[in-house]
Amino acid sequence: AIEPTEQSNAVSETERRLLEKALKADMAPEHQGADSGPTSRIVQPVGGSSTNPDIALILDFAVAYFSEEDGLQTGAHDPAQTGFTFQQLELHAESRIDPYFELQANLVFSPLGVEVEEAYAQTLAMPWSLQTRFGQILIPFGRANPTHPHTWRFLNQSLMVGKFLGGEGGRGLGAEASWLTPLPWYTKLIVMISQPSGECCSKSFSGGPLAPTTGWDDFLYSARLEQFWEANSAWSILLGGSYLVGENKSGIDNLSALTGGDLLIRYRPTDSAHRRSLNIQIEWTHRSRQRPGAVLTDHGGYIETVVDWSPMWSSGVRWEWLTGVEDDDLDPEWIGRRMRTSAQITWRPSHFSRLRLQLGHDDPEWLDTPIWSTMLGLEVLAGAHGAHGY
């Protein structure tokens, strides 16, 4: 019988040299220069896979009919008279810069030009549950003011925001700090210091020329406390309180102060096959303004109820009530109470488009007849847009 030959485990000299060469190549530095050849690895940015921001374009367009020539709208982008309205084209951009900051920007294009609605840097890695923002910021007063038009449940801005904060909503250049407390339920405290921006964006704090900032008394100071509870898997409640104070430039050391409260009740059963939900939102604001020889006080707010019947259909009703005062230089015609009721139905063919029909009845006390309105609004979105706050 022929015995099998024993295979040798020895490595030849040529094989040994090839193995050593391969091991040296594997142990070479991962990041090589531009002339290191095609095997060099591309280094990605620290903050993510790309330095390009997420960008979205949002177009809001409306056609409206009013029973009176002047619709008495208080929002700068509201349909305010019979005919077509180019409400705005919003360019939204956001990007995580690195592990420490992210950038958010909202630029608004309208027939009157371009404005910076918001543009700020936000911290991501502060200790003790703190977070800060720096830049052009919507003032964190109440629920409605810190939102953009494409998140509104109705086609026009609430009267409360327009009367007390401005047609563009309360905003300004400044710095904000927020703290998520260690309480067993969600409790967040937000404070902000900002520069007044005139009647468009800090209406209650205008009353004279917009003077340059020379000291701490020229800034606006705001604070907000909000708390959130989940009663069960379907019901949740958010309760908030806000305060905003600053000089109104009508005289030496004359101040304006806004005090507000808000409540959000949401019903969203997790077992709903049609993803139905109910949202009830209530806001109220009291304003006090020192004027030469007088103190003017007024107040107002709204209640809105919106039902999402399915991902494609929703409807809602909003009721608003505000008071007026005599000799008000900011709204000289607003001398009495004003009630406005709006009802809307919304169809969303997809996440990127929306068609909304809205009917309104506005009853200012100083007019002989109420103002009836019909609005039809179209919104389309292209691009990537992050999730909105709750």
C-alpha positions, 0 to 999 in steps of 0.5 A: 500500500502506498502511504500518503505523503505528509503535507508540510505546514512550513511557509516558504520564504516568498509567502512570508514576504507577501504576508509581511507586506499585507500586514504592513498595509493593514496597519497603515494610518487610516487617514492619508493625504491627498496623494495617498492614492485611491485607497485613502478614506474620505473623512466625514464631518463630525456632525453628520454624514453631510454638511448640506442642511435640510432645506424646505420651501413652503408656499402659502396662497389664498383667495378670500371674500369679505363683506366689507372692504376692510377685513380688519385682519391683524396678521401681516400675512393674513388674507385681508381683503377680497381677492388673491393673497400671496401669503408667503414663501418660506425657506426653511433650513436646518443642520446639525453643525457639530455635537454642540450646535445646530442651526435653524433658519426661516426666511420669508419671501413676500411681495414686500420683500424678504424678512428673517422670521427666525435664525438662531443657533441652538446648543445640543450638549449643555449639562443639567438639562439646560439649552440655549438659543441665540439669534432672531427668535420668536418670543416664547409667549403662549402657544400661538406666538412661537409658531410659523404659519404653516403649522397654524390650524386656521388661515389667519393669525389669532387676533390676540397675537396681532393686537398684543405682539404684532402682525409678524408675531412677537420676535427679536434679536436676543438670547434664550435659556431653557431648563427641563426641571428634574420634577417627576412630570414634564416641567420646563422653564424658559427665559429670554432677553431680546431687543424690541423690534417696533410695531411689527414684532413688539407692538405693545412696547412701541409708542415712540421712535425705536431708539438705540439700545443704551442700557439694560432697561431698553431690552424686553424680558420674558419668562415662560413655565409649562407643565405636561401630564399624561393622564393615560395613553389617550389623554394629555394636558399641557398648562403654561404661563407667560410674562413679558415686560419692557419699556414702551417708549411713550415716556420716561420709564413707562412700561408695558407688561403682558401676562398670559395663560394657556391650556392644551387638552389632547385626546389621541387614542392609540388604538384608533384605526383612523388615527383620530384625535381631538385638540382643545387649546385656550389662551388668554392675555392681559396687557397693562401699558403705562402712558403719560398720565394714564395706565391702559389695560385690556385683555383677550384670547381665544378657544379653538377645537380641532378634530383630526378625523383621519390623516387626510381630513380635519375640521375646527372652530375658533372663537376669539374675544378681546376688549378695547380702550379709548385713546389707544394710540396703537389701535385708535379705532379699537374702542370696544369689545370684538368677537370673531368666530371661524370654522374650517375644514382641511383636506391633506392629500399628502404630507406635502400639500393642504387645502383649507376652506374657512368661514368667518364672522367678525363682530367689532362693537364699533362697527354697525354690521359684522364682517363675513368672510370666506377663505380658501387656502392652498399650501404646498411643501417641497424638501425636508422639514424637521418635526415641529414642537408639541 
